[in-house]
Amino acid sequence: MSGSVSRGPCWFSVSAHGLRRAWLKGTSVAGYERIEDVLRETQHMLQLAQIGLDDFLRGDRGARRTAGLFNVVVFGRSVTLVLQNIRHFQREAFNAWYAPYEQEMQGARYRYLVKLRDQMLKEGRQGAINRSMRADYLNPGHIQSAMGKPPPGATGWAMDAWGIGWTVPMADGSEERFYVDLPDDLQNEMNLKITAWFAEEAGGHHGAPVAPPPEPIDVLLTEYVDYLARLVDAAHLEFGPK
């Protein structure tokens, strides 16, 4: 579908109707034929953010978890900009309905994720992350038994602040860690806690920087995606087919 491209103040990036590069430029794409088209694309952006969250929480490699973080921040931000295209059909009704959500998203946590998205796309970096791991005790034999069969080429296993995983040498001489989820009962028995936080301000090169939130990243991203899911559900109820 063809459509016009307009610039203007926007909270989220956009990807719509084949113009998927538009969000990289911070543009808003008009040209939807029906409100249902907007809602469908908004749902698609939400699904990509949800997949990113799952990769961040349960990815079996550090690179996959990093990609998951990127996708939550970028596609999560896309959700509400796409949604705002409903203004092309019902401007006053949408503005009145959306105003409370827009106010909520002025909070520091959401503004940090907005700045982080810009930093990721414009500077290619996510910023520093602090990680910590603690356990009341470790039983290496129980841990290795619970990890299951190692992947081909594994030379051992190790614990770091991403989790517990098998160490596998790569062809270029580097090492990749393939993470596994230990059974809940073993994690509870050891009282194993692995936590990561954003450790630096975001967006300093593009306006006033925003301080990192105090919440662990898994909590922050989970609450963010859950909030977006509730927003999309509410939009379907308000503007979807009756």
N, C-alpha and C positions, 0 to 999 in steps of 0.2 A: 504494500500500500504506500502511496506517496503521501507526503505531508510536509508542512512548512516547519522550519526550525527557527525558534525564537530564543533570545537570551533574556535573562531576567533573574531576579533574586529567587533562589530555590534552596530547599533544605536537603534534598536528596538528588542523586544522579539518576539517569534514566537509560533504559534500553528498550526499544519498542519497534515492532513491525519491520524487522530487517535492518533498522538503523542502529545496530548494536554498538557502534563506535561513538554514538552521540554522548553517552555519559562520561566518556573520557575527557570531553571538552566542557563538561558542566552545562550542557544545553538541555532545553526542555522541548520535547517533540510534540507538536500538535498535529492532528490529522486522524484521530480515531473517529470512526463512523458512528459508534454507539457507546453508551456508558458501559455496556456489557464487555466491549473490547478493552476498555480501561481496567475494569475489574479483573478480567482474565489475565492481562499482562501483569497487574499488581500481584495476583496470586502466583504467577510464574516467578517473579522476583523473590517473593517470600519463600517459595520452595527452594530456590537456589541458596538463600541465606540459611534455611534449615539444614540443607545438605552440608553447607560449610560448618555449621555448628556441630553436626555429628562427626565430621572429619576432625574438628578441633578437639572434641572430647574423647573420641575413640579411634583416631587414626593410628595405624600401626607403625608409622615412621614420623620422625620429626618434621620432614619436609611436608608430609601430608597435613600435619597439625598446623604448620605455618600457613599452608594454602587455605586451610579451613578458616583460620583467623581472618585472612585477607577477604575471603568470600563473604563471611558474615558482615564485615565492615562495609564492603563495597556494595554487595547486593542488598544488604539491609538498608543502606542509604537509598538505594534505588526504589524501594517500596513506596515511600511517601511522595516522591516526586512524580512517579507514574500515577499514583492515586490522585494527585492534584490536577490532572488533566480532566477530571470530572467538572472542573470549573468551566470548561468550554461548553458544557451542556446546561448546568444548573449553578451559575456563579453564586448568587445570593444564598441559596440553600446550602451549597457546599461550604461557603465561607462561615456561615453560622454553625454548621455541624462540626467543622474541622477546627475552629478556633480553640476549644479546650485542649485538644490533642496538641496543637501547635504550641500552646502555652506550656504544656507538660514537657515538650521536647526542648524547651529552652534551659532545662536543668543541666547541671555541670556534666553529668555522665553522658548525656546524649550529645552535648556540644563537643565533648572530648572525642567521641567516635566520629563526628563530622570532621573535625580537624585531622584526626588520624587517617580518615579516608583520603582527604586531600593530600596529606603527606605521603601516603603510600603510592598514590597515582602520579603525583608530580615530582616526588623526590626518590621514589623507589625504596623507601625504608619504612619499617614498622616501629622503629625506636627500641630502646632498651627494655628488656623484660627481666625482672628479678624472679628467681624461683627458689623454693625451699622444699626440703623433704625431711620428714621426721617419722620415727617409729619407736615404740617402746622397746622392742627387741627384734632381732633378725634371726631366722633359722634358714640358712642357705639351702639345706637339703629339702625342706618343705617348699621353699620358693621354687627351686629348680623342678621339683616334681610337679608343682602346680602349673608351671609354664608350658608343659606339654612338649610336643616334638619340635626340635629346633629347625629353622629353615636351612636349606642347603648352604654349605660353606661356613656356617656359624662357628666361631672360635671360642665362644663362651657367652656369658651374660653379665649384665651390669645394671646398676641402679643409678639414675641421675634425676634431675629435677623435672624431667618430662614423665618419668615412670621407670618401669623395669622392662628390659628387653634384651634380645639376643644381639650380639655384635657380629656383623658380617663384613669382611674385607671386600672393597670394591676394586674394579680393574684399574682405577687410577691411583690406587694406593691409599685412598681414604677409607674410612669405616662408616658403615651405616648401622643404625640401631633399629631393630624391628621390635616394637613394643607389644606387650601382651597385657591383657586384663587378668589380674589374679582373682580368684574366687572371693566373693564378698566376705565369706566367713574367715578366710585367712587374713584378708586386709583388716577386718575387725579385731581378729586375735592379736595381730601385731600393732594395732592402732596406727596404721600407715596413713600418713597425710602428705599429699604432694600439692603444692600451691604455687601459683604464678601470678604476678602483678605487673601492670604497666609501671615503668620506673622513671619516665621522663615526660616533660610537657610535649604536647602535640601542636603542630601548626605555627611554630614561631616564625617561620619565613613567610607566612601568609596571614598577616594580622596578628592580633594579640594571642599569645599562646594560652592553652588551657591545661591546667594541672591534671595529672593522672588521678582517676578515681581510687578510693581506698579499697574497693571490693576486689577480690580475686578475679582473674580474667574469666574463668569458667562461670562464675556467678554473674558477672556483668553481661557476658554475651548471651547466656541463657535467659536472663531477665529481658534483655533487649529483644531477642527473637520472639519470646513469649508476648511481649508488648505489641510488637508488629503484627503477630498473629491475631491478637484481640482487635487491633485496629482494622485489619482487613476483614475480619468477621463482621465487625460493626458496619463497615462500609457496604458489604453485601446486603446486610439487613436494611440499611437506610436507602441505598440507591440501586440495588439489584432488582431483578424482575419480581413482581409481587404475585 
